[in-house]
Every structure is written in C-alpha cells, then in structure tokens.
C-alpha cells in the first residue's frame, strides 16, 4: 500500500502500492501510475537545480519564501499530483483498451482538470506544512491544471470558460476517481460536488493575480513547476 510521509516538509508518496490491477498512467509502453508519478516528481525536483532554472531564480524570484528548497518541494508535490486524474475509471478503461488493441492513437478522456480537482481537495484537507501561503497553493494548482496546455495569456485569462474541465465528474459519480485512488493506496479525500465550483473560483482568482503576491512571482513559480 502506498505510504505518504513527511519529507522536506511535504506529504509525499514514498512506496509503490500493490493491488490486483494497478492503475495505469501510460499505454505505450504500459507504465503504472505510481511509477510515473514517482519518476516525474523526482525529475521535476531535480530540474530546480539546473543552471537555466537557477538563473531564473536568481534574476526573477524576489519572494523570500520561494527559496530553492521550497521550490524543490513544490515541484516534487506537483509531480506527484499532476496525473492523479488518470485514476478515473473511464481513463483506465480507455488505456487498457488501447493496450489490448495496440492502438496508440486512442483518444483518452481529459485528465488535467480532474488531477487539479484531486490536488485541490487533497491540499485543502491535508494542509501540508509546505503549502503555507496562497502563492504556493496557486502555483501547484495552476501547474497541475495546465501541464498539458501552454501558459499563455489566452489560457490564463480569468474569464476563460470553463476554468476547469472536469469532464465526467457529475453529481452522483464524483466519488469514483477518489475511490479508485484510495483503493490504490493514495490518500483518501472527500470531493463533494461543490468542490468543482470552489476550484474554479480559486483558479479564476489565481489568474487575476490579485491576492498577496505580485504577478511575476506567481507566473514564474507556476512556469518553473
């Protein structure tokens, strides 16, 4: 069973889960969700120490709360959350069908909005000590939500609708994704229907860049993650 433990002030998944049918993250070749999230989180955290990122940190990030250690932790966290939406049964069914039919071009349901929904519910319920400001919460949420879309002015417009695409996440079925994650050993979180509106409002507010931080700081932090 996957275990989440405190490392560098973060709640992170550390052990691979075991289950009769592991959740998938990739189809060609097949890769399990826990293996993929672990690899991405490790790689994302390591990139913070790259020369290119270091130059950005030194030149553009003036917020003292976003030091190297903090960004490494946030990158690790974003990496571990970014594809959790793939746990939804319709994505898993499509992935297994693609593997069985050897059809690499199979179009799978959107997952980024679902991943952001799980991330939002998890961060609100668990309150990891690393997420001690609205800036850090927004940076992780936007990084997860937009990891398949360009961080352009068009995509980041506050009035862009819908702000969060949670295809297939309707009242009465909102439990299936968190249930699948919980069964696979991920932290159990409650995602009532109103969470979709709460996340959408949080995303709109973040895109407006009007809370307790300046616009460049959030933009740079989100882009780095």
PAZAPA-4460 file (N, C-alpha, C; in steps of 0.05 Angstrom, whole numbers, plus 32768, in hexadecimal, padded with zeros to 4 digits):
% residues 225
    n_x    n_y    n_z   ca_x   ca_y   ca_z    c_x    c_y    c_z   seq   type   mol
   8011   7FE8   8000   8000   8000   8000   8012   8019   8000     1      X     A
   800A   802C   7FF0   801A   8045   7FEF   801A   8053   8009     2      X     A
   8030   805E   8011   8032   806D   802A   803A   8089   8024     3      X     A
   802D   809C   8031   8034   80B8   802E   8041   80C1   8048     4      X     A
   8058   80CC   8046   8067   80D3   805D   8073   80EF   805A     5      X     A
   807B   80FB   8070   8086   8116   8070   80A4   8115   8069     6      X     A
   80AA   8121   8052   80C6   8124   804A   80C9   8140   803F     7      X     A
   80DE   814E   8048   80E2   816A   8042   80C9   817A   8045     8      X     A
   80BB   8175   805B   80A3   8184   8063   808C   817F   804F     9      X     A
   808B   8169   8042   8075   8163   802F   8069   8148   8035    10      X     A
   804F   8146   802E   8043   812C   802E   8047   8120   8013    11      X     A
   8056   810A   8010   805C   80FF   7FF6   8059   80E0   7FF7    12      X     A
   8053   80D5   7FE1   8050   80B8   7FDF   806C   80AC   7FDC    13      X     A
   8072   8097   7FED   808D   808C   7FED   808F   806F   7FE4    14      X     A
   807A   805F   7FE8   807C   8043   7FE2   8068   803C   7FCC    15      X     A
   8071   802A   7FBA   805E   8021   7FA5   8048   8011   7FB1    16      X     A
   8030   8014   7FA6   8019   8005   7FB0   8018   7FEA   7FA3    17      X     A
   800A   7FD8   7FB0   8005   7FBE   7FA4   7FE7   7FBA   7FA3    18      X     A
   7FDD   7FB1   7F8D   7FC0   7FAC   7F8A   7FBD   7F98   7F73    19      X     A
   7FA6   7F8B   7F72   7FA2   7F77   7F5D   7FA5   7F83   7F41    20      X     A
   7F9D   7F9C   7F3D   7F9E   7FA9   7F23   7FA8   7FC5   7F27    21      X     A
   7FC1   7FCA   7F21   7FCD   7FE4   7F27   7FC2   7FF9   7F14    22      X     A
   7FC0   8011   7F1D   7FB7   8027   7F0D   7FCD   802D   7EF8    23      X     A
   7FC4   8035   7EE0   7FD6   803B   7ECA   7FD9   8059   7EC7    24      X     A
   7FF1   8061   7EBD   7FF6   807D   7EB6   7FFE   8080   7E99    25      X     A
   800A   806B   7E8E   8012   806B   7E72   800B   8051   7E65    26      X     A
   8007   8052   7E4A   7FFF   803A   7E3C   8014   802F   7E29    27      X     A
   8027   803F   7E21   803B   8035   7E0E   8057   8040   7E15    28      X     A
   8067   8030   7E24   805F   8016   7E30   804E   801B   7E49    29      X     A
   8041   8007   7E53   8030   800A   7E6B   8042   8011   7E83    30      X     A
   8039   8026   7E91   8047   802F   7EA9   8032   8034   7EBF    31      X     A
   8036   802A   7ED7   8023   802D   7EEC   8023   804A   7EF6    32      X     A
   800D   8052   7F02   800A   806E   7F0B   801E   8075   7F21    33      X     A
   8022   8063   7F34   8034   8069   7F4A   8051   806C   7F40    34      X     A
   8059   805A   7F2D   8074   805C   7F22   8077   8076   7F12    35      X     A
   8063   807E   7F03   8065   8096   7EF3   8067   80AF   7F05    36      X     A
   8055   80B0   7F19   8055   80C8   7F2B   8070   80CA   7F3A    37      X     A
   807A   80B3   7F43   8094   80B3   7F51   80AA   80BE   7F3F    38      X     A
   80AB   80B4   7F25   80C0   80BD   7F13   80BD   80DB   7F0D    39      X     A
   80A5   80E4   7F07   80A1   8100   7F00   80A8   8112   7F18    40      X     A
   80A0   810B   7F30   80A5   811B   7F47   80C3   811D   7F4C    41      X     A
   80D1   8107   7F49   80EE   8107   7F4E   80FC   8119   7F38    42      X     A
   80F4   8115   7F1F   8100   8125   7F0A   80F9   8143   7F0D    43      X     A
   80E1   8149   7F14   80D9   8165   7F17   80E9   8172   7F2D    44      X     A
   80EC   8164   7F43   80FB   8170   7F59   8118   8174   7F52    45      X     A
   8123   8161   7F42   8140   8163   7F3B   8144   817B   7F27    46      X     A
   8130   8181   7F17   8133   8197   7F04   8136   81B2   7F12    47      X     A
   812D   81B5   7F2A   812F   81CE   7F38   814D   81D5   7F3C    48      X     A
   815E   81C1   7F3C   817B   81C7   7F3F   818A   81CA   7F25    49      X     A
   817B   81CA   7F0F   8188   81CD   7EF5   8192   81EA   7EF2    50      X     A
   81A7   81EF   7EE2   81B1   820A   7EDF   819C   821E   7ED4    51      X     A
   818C   8215   7EC1   8178   8227   7EB6   8164   8230   7ECB    52      X     A
   815A   821D   7EDB   8147   8224   7EF0   8154   8235   7F06    53      X     A
   816C   822F   7F0C   817B   823F   7F20   817D   825C   7F18    54      X     A
   8182   8260   7EFE   8184   827C   7EF5   8169   828B   7EF8    55      X     A
   8153   827D   7EF2   8138   8289   7EF6   8133   828F   7F13    56      X     A
   813A   827C   7F25   8136   8280   7F41   8145   8299   7F4B    57      X     A
   815E   829C   7F42   816E   82B2   7F4B   8165   82CC   7F40    58      X     A
   815B   82CC   7F27   8154   82E5   7F1A   8138   82EE   7F1E    59      X     A
   8124   82DC   7F21   8108   82E4   7F20   80F8   82DE   7F3A    60      X     A
   8101   82CC   7F4A   80F1   82C5   7F62   80FC   82D5   7F7A    61      X     A
   80EC   82E9   7F82   80F4   82FA   7F98   80E6   82F2   7FB2    62      X     A
   80D2   82E1   7FB1   80C4   82D8   7FC9   80D6   82C6   7FD9    63      X     A
   80DC   82CE   7FF2   80EF   82BF   8002   80E4   82A4   800A    64      X     A
   80CA   82A0   8009   80BE   8286   8010   80C2   8271   7FFB    65      X     A
   80CA   827A   7FE3   80CE   8267   7FCD   80EC   8263   7FC8    66      X     A
   80F9   8257   7FDC   8115   8251   7FD8   8118   8236   7FCA    67      X     A
   8130   822E   7FC5   8135   8216   7FB6   8129   81FD   7FC3    68      X     A
   812C   81FB   7FDD   8122   81E3   7FEB   8103   81E2   7FE9    69      X     A
   80F6   81F9   7FEC   80D9   81F9   7FEA   80D0   81F1   7FCE    70      X     A
   80DD   81FC   7FB9   80D5   81F6   7F9E   80DA   81D8   7F97    71      X     A
   80EF   81CD   7FA2   80F4   81B0   7F9E   80DD   81A1   7FA9    72      X     A
   80D4   81A8   7FC1   80BE   819A   7FCE   80A4   819E   7FBF    73      X     A
   809E   81B6   7FB5   8086   81BB   7FA6   8086   81AC   7F8B    74      X     A
   809E   81AB   7F7E   80A0   819D   7F65   809B   817F   7F69    75      X     A
   80A5   8175   7F7F   80A1   8158   7F86   8083   8154   7F8A    76      X     A
   8076   8166   7F99   805A   8162   7F9E   8049   8164   7F85    77      X     A
   804E   8178   7F74   8040   817B   7F5B   8043   8162   7F4A    78      X     A
   805B   8158   7F49   8061   8140   7F39   8050   8128   7F43    79      X     A
   804D   8125   7F5D   803E   810F   7F68   8020   8112   7F65    80      X     A
   8017   812A   7F5F   7FFA   812E   7F5C   7FF1   8132   7F3F    81      X     A
   8004   8136   7F2D   7FFC   8140   7F13   7FEB   812D   7F02    82      X     A
   7FEE   8113   7F06   7FDE   8101   7EF6   7FCB   80F0   7F06    83      X     A
   7FC4   80F8   7F1E   7FB2   80E9   7F2F   7F96   80E6   7F22    84      X     A
   7F8F   80F9   7F10   7F75   80F7   7F03   7F73   80DF   7EF0    85      X     A
   7F8A   80D3   7EE9   7F89   80BB   7ED9   7F7D   80A3   7EE7    86      X     A
   7F7A   80A5   7F02   7F6E   808F   7F11   7F51   808B   7F0B    87      X     A
   7F44   809F   7EFF   7F27   809D   7EF9   7F23   8083   7EE8    88      X     A
   7F0E   8074   7EEF   7F09   805B   7EE0   7F07   805D   7EC2    89      X     A
   7EFC   8073   7EB8   7EF9   8075   7E9B   7F15   8079   7E8D    90      X     A
   7F27   8086   7E9B   7F42   8089   7E90   7F50   806D   7E91    91      X     A
   7F4D   805F   7EA7   7F5A   8045   7EAA   7F4F   8031   7E96    92      X     A
   7F34   8032   7E91   7F28   8020   7E7E   7F33   8026   7E62    93      X     A
   7F35   803F   7E5B   7F3F   8047   7E41   7F5D   803F   7E3D    94      X     A
   7F6C   8042   7E53   7F89   803B   7E51   7F8C   801D   7E4D    95      X     A
   7F7D   800D   7E5C   7F7F   7FF0   7E59   7F75   7FE7   7E3D    96      X     A
   7F61   7FF4   7E33   7F57   7FEE   7E18   7F6D   7FF4   7E04    97      X     A
   7F7A   800A   7E07   7F90   8012   7DF5   7FA7   7FFD   7DF5    98      X     A
   7FAD   7FF4   7E0D   7FC2   7FE0   7E10   7FBA   7FC5   7E03    99      X     A
   7FA2   7FBD   7E08   7F98   7FA3   7DFD   7F96   7FA4   7DDF   100      X     A
   7F8F   7FBB   7DD4   7F8B   7FBD   7DB7   7FA3   7FC8   7DA9   101      X     A
   7FB8   7FCF   7DB8   7FD1   7FDA   7DAD   7FCB   7FF3   7D9C   102      X     A
   7FB9   8003   7DA6   7FB2   801B   7D98   7FBD   8033   7DA7   103      X     A
   7FD4   803D   7D9E   7FE0   8053   7DAC   7FD1   806D   7DAA   104      X     A
   7FC1   8070   7D95   7FB3   8089   7D8F   7F98   808C   7D9E   105      X     A
   7F92   8079   7DAF   7F78   807A   7DBE   7F77   8094   7DCE   106      X     A
   7F61   80A2   7DCB   7F5E   80BC   7DD9   7F52   80B6   7DF4   107      X     A
   7F61   80BD   7E09   7F58   80B8   7E24   7F4B   80D1   7E30   108      X     A
   7F39   80CE   7E44   7F2B   80E5   7E50   7F3F   80F9   7E5C   109      X     A
   7F38   8113   7E5C   7F4A   8127   7E68   7F4E   8121   7E86   110      X     A
   7F66   8125   7E8F   7F6C   811E   7EAB   7F78   8135   7EBB   111      X     A
   7F81   814B   7EAF   7F8E   8160   7EBE   7F7B   816D   7ED2   112      X     A
   7F63   8173   7EC9   7F50   817F   7EDC   7F49   816D   7EF3   113      X     A
   7F47   8153   7EED   7F41   8140   7F03   7F59   813F   7F16   114      X     A
   7F71   8140   7F0B   7F89   8140   7F1C   7F8A   8158   7F2E   115      X     A
   7F83   816F   7F23   7F82   8188   7F32   7F6D   8186   7F48   116      X     A
   7F57   8179   7F42   7F41   8176   7F55   7F4A   8165   7F6D   117      X     A
   7F58   814F   7F67   7F62   813E   7F7D   7F77   814D   7F8D   118      X     A
   7F89   815C   7F7E   7F9E   816B   7F8C   7F92   8180   7F9E   119      X     A
   7F7E   818E   7F94   7F71   81A3   7FA4   7F64   8197   7FBD   120      X     A
   7F56   8181   7FBA   7F49   8175   7FD1   7F5D   816A   7FE5   121      X     A
   7F73   815E   7FDB   7F88   8153   7FEC   7F96   816A   7FFB   122      X     A
   7F9D   817F   7FED   7FAC   8194   7FFA   7F9B   81A3   800F   123      X     A
   7F81   81A5   800A   7F70   81B1   801E   7F6B   81A0   8036   124      X     A
   7F69   8185   8032   7F63   8174   8048   7F7B   816D   8059   125      X     A
   7F92   8169   804B   7FAA   8161   805A   7FBB   8178   8064   126      X     A
   7FBA   818E   8056   7FC9   81A6   805D   7FE6   81A0   8063   127      X     A
   7FF5   8196   804F   8012   8192   8053   801F   81AB   805C   128      X     A
   8033   81A9   806E   8040   81C1   8078   804E   81D1   8063   129      X     A
   8054   81C5   804C   8062   81D3   8037   804E   81E7   8029   130      X     A
   8034   81E1   802A   8021   81F2   801D   8017   8206   8033   131      X     A
   8028   8219   8039   8022   822B   804F   801A   8247   8045   132      X     A
   8015   8249   802B   800D   8263   8020   7FFC   825E   8008   133      X     A
   7FEC   8272   8001   7FDB   8271   7FE9   7FEC   826F   7FD0   134      X     A
   8003   827C   7FD0   8014   827B   7FB9   801C   825E   7FB2   135      X     A
   8025   824F   7FC7   802E   8234   7FC2   8017   8222   7FB9   136      X     A
   8000   8225   7FC5   7FE9   8215   7FBD   7FE2   821B   7FA0   137      X     A
   7FE0   8234   7F99   7FD9   823B   7F7E   7FEE   8232   7F69   138      X     A
   8007   8233   7F70   801C   822A   7F5E   8019   820C   7F58   139      X     A
   8014   81FC   7F6C   8012   81E0   7F69   7FF8   81DA   7F59   140      X     A
   7FE2   81E6   7F60   7FC8   81E1   7F52   7FCA   81E8   7F34   141      X     A
   7FD6   8200   7F2E   7FD8   8208   7F12   7FEB   81F7   7F03   142      X     A
   8000   81EE   7F10   8013   81DC   7F02   8006   81C1   7EFB   143      X     A
   7FF6   81B7   7F0E   7FE8   819D   7F09   7FD3   81A1   7EF3   144      X     A
   7FC3   81B6   7EF6   7FAD   81BB   7EE3   7FB6   81BF   7EC7   145      X     A
   7FCD   81CD   7EC4   7FD6   81D5   7EA9   7FEE   81C5   7E9F   146      X     A
   7FF2   81AD   7EAA   800B   819F   7EA1   8009   8194   7E85   147      X     A
   7FF1   8196   7E79   7FEE   818F   7E5C   7FE6   81A6   7E4B   148      X     A
   7FE6   81BE   7E56   7FDE   81D6   7E47   7FF4   81EB   7E4A   149      X     A
   7FF8   81FB   7E36   800C   8210   7E38   8004   8225   7E4C   150      X     A
   8018   822F   7E5B   8013   8245   7E6E   8013   825F   7E60   151      X     A
   7FFF   8263   7E4F   7FFC   827B   7E3F   7FE7   828E   7E4B   152      X     A
   7FE7   82A6   7E41   7FD3   82BA   7E4B   7FB7   82B0   7E45   153      X     A
   7FB3   82A2   7E2E   7F99   8298   7E26   7F8F   8283   7E3A   154      X     A
   7FA0   8270   7E40   7F98   825A   7E52   7F96   8264   7E6F   155      X     A
   7FA4   8279   7E76   7FA4   8282   7E92   7F90   8299   7E96   156      X     A
   7F80   82A0   7E83   7F6D   82B5   7E86   7F59   82AE   7E9C   157      X     A
   7F53   82C1   7EAE   7F41   82BB   7EC4   7F25   82B3   7EBB   158      X     A
   7F1C   82BE   7EA4   7F01   82B8   7E9B   7EFF   82A1   7E88   159      X     A
   7F15   8292   7E85   7F15   827A   7E74   7F02   8266   7E80   160      X     A
   7EF0   825B   7E6F   7EDC   8248   7E79   7EDE   822E   7E69   161      X     A
   7EDA   8217   7E77   7EDA   8215   7E94   7EF6   8217   7E9F   162      X     A
   7EF9   8223   7EB7   7F14   8225   7EC2   7F20   820A   7EC8   163      X     A
   7F0F   81F6   7ECE   7F19   81DC   7ED4   7F08   81C7   7EC5   164      X     A
   7F14   81B7   7EB4   7F05   81A3   7EA5   7F06   8189   7EB6   165      X     A
   7EEF   8182   7EC1   7EED   816A   7ED1   7ED9   8157   7EC4   166      X     A
   7EDF   8152   7EAA   7ECE   8140   7E9A   7EC7   8126   7EA9   167      X     A
   7EAD   8120   7EAA   7EA5   8107   7EB6   7EA4   8108   7ED5   168      X     A
   7EA6   8120   7EE0   7EA6   8122   7EFD   7E8B   812F   7F05   169      X     A
   7E77   811F   7F06   7E5C   812A   7F0C   7E52   8121   7F27   170      X     A
   7E3E   812F   7F31   7E32   8127   7F4A   7E28   810A   7F49   171      X     A
   7E30   80FB   7F5C   7E29   80DE   7F5C   7E40   80CC   7F53   172      X     A
   7E53   80D8   7F44   7E6A   80C8   7F3B   7E84   80D4   7F45   173      X     A
   7E82   80E9   7F56   7E9B   80F7   7F5E   7EAD   80E6   7F6F   174      X     A
   7EA2   80D0   7F7A   7EB2   80C0   7F8C   7EC4   80AC   7F7D   175      X     A
   7EBF   80A6   7F64   7ECD   8090   7F57   7EEB   8094   7F55   176      X     A
   7EF3   80AD   7F4E   7F10   80B1   7F4C   7F1E   80B0   7F67   177      X     A
   7F15   80BF   7F7B   7F23   80BD   7F95   7F21   80A1   7FA0   178      X     A
   7F0C   8092   7F9B   7F0A   8077   7FA5   7F1F   8065   7F98   179      X     A
   7F23   8069   7F7E   7F37   805A   7F70   7F53   8060   7F7A   180      X     A
   7F58   8079   7F80   7F72   8081   7F8B   7F76   8075   7FA7   181      X     A
   7F61   8077   7FB7   7F63   806D   7FD2   7F68   804F   7FD2   182      X     A
   7F5A   8040   7FC0   7F5D   8023   7FBE   7F79   801C   7FB6   183      X     A
   7F87   802E   7FA7   7FA2   8029   7F9E   7FB7   8032   7FB3   184      X     A
   7FAE   803D   7FC9   7FC0   8045   7FDE   7FC6   8063   7FE0   185      X     A
   7FBA   8073   7FCF   7FBD   8090   7FD1   7FAD   809A   7FE8   186      X     A
   7FB4   80B2   7FF2   7FA4   80BE   8008   7F86   80C0   8001   187      X     A
   7F75   80B9   8013   7F59   80BC   800F   7F50   80D9   8014   188      X     A
   7F42   80E4   8001   7F37   80FF   8003   7F1A   80FF   7FFB   189      X     A
   7F0B   8110   8007   7EEF   8114   8000   7EEC   812A   7FEB   190      X     A
   7EDF   8124   7FD5   7EDB   8138   7FC0   7EBD   813B   7FBB   191      X     A
   7EAF   814A   7FCB   7E92   814F   7FC6   7E8F   815F   7FAD   192      X     A
   7E77   815F   7FA1   7E72   816D   7F88   7E7A   818B   7F89   193      X     A
   7E76   8198   7F9F   7E7C   81B5   7FA0   7E9A   81BB   7F9E   194      X     A
   7EAB   81A6   7FA0   7EC8   81AA   7F9E   7ECF   81B4   7F82   195      X     A
   7EC0   81AC   7F6E   7EC6   81B5   7F53   7EC4   81D3   7F51   196      X     A
   7EAE   81DE   7F5D   7EAA   81FB   7F5C   7EC0   8209   7F6D   197      X     A
   7EC7   81FD   7F84   7EDB   8208   7F95   7EF6   820A   7F87   198      X     A
   7EFD   81F4   7F79   7F16   81F4   7F6A   7F15   8208   7F53   199      X     A
   7EFF   820A   7F45   7EFC   821D   7F2F   7F00   8239   7F39   200      X     A
   7EF4   8240   7F50   7EF7   825A   7F5B   7F14   8260   7F64   201      X     A
   7F21   824B   7F6E   7F3D   824E   7F76   7F4F   8253   7F5E   202      X     A
   7F49   8245   7F48   7F59   8249   7F30   7F55   8264   7F24   203      X     A
   7F3C   826D   7F24   7F36   8288   7F19   7F45   829D   7F2A   204      X     A
   7F44   829B   7F44   7F52   82AE   7F56   7F70   82AD   7F51   205      X     A
   7F7B   8295   7F4D   7F97   8293   7F48   7F9F   82A0   7F2E   206      X     A
   7F8E   829D   7F1A   7F94   82A9   7F00   7F93   82C7   7F01   207      X     A
   7F84   82D2   7F13   7F82   82EF   7F16   7F9B   82FA   7F24   208      X     A
   7FAA   82E9   7F31   7FC2   82F1   7F3F   7FBD   8308   7F52   209      X     A
   7FA7   8306   7F63   7FA0   831C   7F74   7FA2   8317   7F92   210      X     A
   7FAF   8302   7F9A   7FAF   82FC   7FB7   7FC9   8308   7FC3   211      X     A
   7FD7   82F8   7FD2   7FED   8304   7FE2   8008   8301   7FD5   212      X     A
   8009   8302   7FBA   8023   8300   7FAD   8022   8310   7F93   213      X     A
   8039   8314   7F87   803A   8323   7F6F   8038   8310   7F57   214      X     A
   8030   831A   7F40   802B   830A   7F29   8044   82FA   7F20   215      X     A
   805B   8306   7F1D   8072   82F7   7F13   8079   82DF   7F24   216      X     A
   8076   82E2   7F3F   807D   82CC   7F50   806C   82B3   7F4B   217      X     A
   8052   82B6   7F4A   8040   829F   7F45   8046   8294   7F29   218      X     A
   8048   82A5   7F15   804D   829B   7EFA   8067   828C   7EF8   219      X     A
   807C   8296   7F04   8096   8288   7F03   8095   826E   7F12   220      X     A
   8089   826E   7F2A   8087   8256   7F3A   8077   8240   7F2B   221      X     A
   8060   8248   7F1F   804F   8235   7F11   805E   8229   7EF9   222      X     A
   806C   823A   7EEA   807B   8231   7ED3   8091   821E   7EDB   223      X     A
   809F   8224   7EF1   80B5   8213   7EFA   80AA   81F7   7F02   224      X     A
   8093   81F7   7F0F   8088   81DD   7F17   807E   81CE   7EFF   225      X     A
***
